[in-house]
């Protein structure tokens, strides 16, 4: 009977990777990890943008609802005549404000409000939690010629009064000399800080709020 002996390499195969092969594997692993982290961060920012878009839209609609439901009511010596939202691009915040006059005083006529705009004598903080609300981390508000600075809902309809960023000198509080009589929508432009995703909230002259 004849015996056949296999060579060691045939029995055991290769015992391990070479240094070059190890370096290639490590390099590919690091590359895939970096891509996964980058994709995860971009996806997280996109989700945050969607959530922020919904929050801002809700605040605008809340101002409209308050304007209708609280017209003429008096709280802490001030009569509510309307509600609105101010957008501060420089500070990256937005605020829900009330348009009010002293109790016992009649709310101004719509034409007078359009001419006089907003100043410190008529606007007031609604609630601390809805004043100077910062945008979520990873989201930015952009400026543009048709960007919305102030929107005021003035009952009883209510009428939608708009001031754009190029008519408001900016800052944390409304500073609109006079409202426009727009025939076109005004917008809030949001984007992720990396510019990978963007969203627009549009407010029409009729007070309709849409997102795209």
Secondary structure, DSSP 8 states (H G I E B T S, - for coil): -------HHHHH---S--HHHHHHHHHHHHHHHHHHHHHHHHHHHHHHHHHHHHHHHHHHHHHHHHHHHSTT-EETTEEEEEEEEEEETTTTEEEEEEEEEETTS----HHHHHHH---TTTEEES-GGGSSEE--TTEEEE--TTBEEEEEEETTTTEEEEEETTTB--SSS--BSS-B--SS-EEEEEEETTSS-EEEEEE-TT--EEE-
